[in-house]
């Protein structure tokens, strides 16, 4: 099996794991584990902002919200959120029919397509489609809707007038993106697994030809010129296809990992979301050149344009917001937040401060432990995620997913004093007794061991799954790791840097901390909306504390006997009394993306990069064999 197919299977596997976690499915049975509870009613907006679509007629923008299972509507002139509509589980792709004012949303968690009436903002139909529906497009002339089913290798054709499935077409492997030329009634589908673009005739729903394109992802059509543009994450370029002859004319180098793409037929310009480069390439369609590159602190993913207002809308998957670009000046006009929630949390007993990571402001929020007031913020990295404190050395350690970096901060001055290169780090923990720092790496399924005195890497421990949380018990020098792909807590011996045990829990756990006094393990269970307290000696569940919606980060104040929990879905920091297991206070902490989505997002470029580099290495080996 080719490397790119393997890479995409890995992506699909992570999506599958995410679906299981969000839906509350546990793959192990344990009599001590309580059933999954429903989340609290006051759930805040935490969108998986990938899909975006524009209705140029009404000047409304629609963004899919993967966390709250909703479609959000924004006003084009003011960029203000107007409404939200509940759709299926984990909505992803979005398309609009401006003629009928219908919005179509693919739901990868329920294998359905939701139909929303744009005039009333009401859900009017839910249509079963294939397995893992992703891209969606509409032909407003024929009122036909086309949905890519990634795991089924098919495209579902829906009649927009009746909301019934007209037919299902088999295309290439792993279809993802889809675009329509309503003038020629032609549909174009990118297939990641087979390196092709399928060309479908809308008049008879048959595949007329396939066009080879290396690892195609996003696709768009300029109907005014009948040109088709395809992003290639393998070549870091945009392939230009003549829609009349279905021939590749050229490819345009852009940024790294171009994902989404949109055309403005009124100006003959293209806009490309370069995920890894944190930039948007603006292309001139007349001569196939890059006019400019818009850079900023964002992770662009989905793109759409309004040719009437000449505004371009880009979803920022890293900060969960909607970036608005002026097409005439190529300047960013606005960044509309559609997400709020904290993630990493740590406590410094010497300074009596609680630290909470905050992605949208690229900072660490500082909370006074006594008053529970926010007293400051430390700017650090771009996607500050995990955080840990060494009170003995006055050091804060913050993981930054986007740059694969561990930042070292002097907690007395709040200044960055060092950094260490790691591999898509999710979490970090410190043993103040040995001055060792342990980093959980999403990108390499490993734990990095760092010497805190020199900020140098001294060991890497492979663990075999994608780590999410990590904690250290300085009393016994044991490290505890949670993550996706396991229903247990992994135990590492800090002296030998070797795995010595697994503690079965029956759930995928997120953040974790340890009470060194009694060797109890405290872990966030995002599925059950609770915090588990596990006896480190007997491995039995000692307590189960109900929290806010989707708890993620956990920290402990041993002196005051307080547990601090960040709640992704509730946008607050919960403070619990450890002896009584009761809630003491909540602190509103806004602006940060949700947990499983950001992990999936972080793994995406790593997987694609792995596929590309492996293929290049194979090619180099072949050349070496031919020309020794």
Buried (B, 14 or more C-beta within 10 A) or exposed (E): EBBBBBBBBBBBBBBEBBBBBBEBEBEEEEEBBEEBBEBBEEBBBBBBBBBBBBBBBBBBBBBBBBBBBBBBBBBBEEBEBEBBBEBBBBBBBBBBBBBBBBBBBBBBBBBBBBBBBBEEBEBEBBBEBBEBBBBBBBBBBBBBBBBBBBBBBBBBBBBBEEBEBEEBBEBBBBBBBBBBBBEBBBBBBBBBBBBBBBBBBBEEBEBEEBBEBBBBBBBBBBBBBBBBBBBBBBBBBBBBBEBEEBEBEEBBEBBBBBBBBBBBBBBBBBBBBBBBBBBBBBBBBEEBEBEEBBEEBBBBBBBBBBBEBBBBBBBBBBBBBBBBBBBEEBEBEBBBBBBBBBBBBBBBBEBBBBBBBBBBBBBBBBBBBEEBEBEEBBEBBBBBBBBBBBBEBBBBBBBBBBBBBBBBBBBEEBEBEBBBEBBBBBBBBBBBBBBBBBBBBBBBBBBBBBBBEEBEBEBBBEBEBBBBBBBBBBBBBBBBBBBBBBBBBBBBBBEEBEBEEBBBBBBBBBBBBBBBEEBBBBBBBBBBBBBBBBBBEEBEBBBBBBBBBBBBBBBBBEEBBBBBBBBBBBBBBBBBBBEEBEBBBBBEBBBBBBBBBBBBBBBBBBBBBBBBEBBEEEEEEEEEEEEE
